[in-house]
Amino acid sequence: MSDEPRPTPGFLLWRLTMRWQAAVDKAVAPFGLTHAQYSMLASLRGMSRDGTRPSQRQLADHTGLDPIFVSKLVRTLADNGLVTRTTNPVDSRAVELVLTRKGLATADRAIDAVIKLQDRLTEPLGGLRDKRTAQFINTLQRLLAAPLP
């Protein structure tokens, strides 16, 4: 038996997050994206599939990121021609987001690359379609839904 202390869940989760983030950064770099920009673009793609125009605030709530950080990321995506920002006709304080044609194509290609990457990253659990991966996802969702002390 080893005298070395067992790593904490928080430490392991942090290490896994850093490893996955680096892998996603590498996978989306050919599309001119960082991991954070990809997260915004892919989230916006998912949120707007039904034709809705999510606000920056809704995107921030969905991703769990600070609204100011989301604003900076969206501004960069807009500067790169991937997203347009428009004022909500009902609430002038709200900024609506729409993927451009270029943004839609970039999002779809980047999402495909990240899905392939995630399948490789989850191979120790059997891949994305394996029951163990589904259980892992359910566990992560329960942890995210648990109230903070």
C-alpha positions, 0 to 999 in steps of 0.5 A: 500500500502506498503512503502517497495521499490519494488525489482529491476529486477537485485536483483530478477534475482540474487536471482533466479539464486542463488536459481536455482544454489543451486538446480542444485548443489544438483541434480547433486551431485550424479553424482560427479558434481558441477553446473559449471561442469554440465554446461560444460558437458551438453553444450559440450554434446549439442554442439557435438551431430552432431559429431563436436569437440568443442574447449575450446574457443567455449565452453567458448563462448557458456556458457558465462564463462571466458576462464580461468575458462572453462579451469580449469573446463575442466581440472577437467572433464578430470582428472575425466575421463569425457572429453578428450582434444586434440590439433586441427590438424589445429591450435595447439593453440586450444584444442578440447574437446570430451566426453568419454564414461563415460562422455557421460553416466554421461552427459545424466543421469545428464541432465535427472535429471536437466530437471526433476528439471527444470520442478519442478522449473517452476511449478509456470509458468505451467512447462517446456511445458507451454506457460508461460514458453516459454514466460519467456524463450523468455524474458530471451533470449531477455535480454541476446541478448540486448547490454550492455550500 
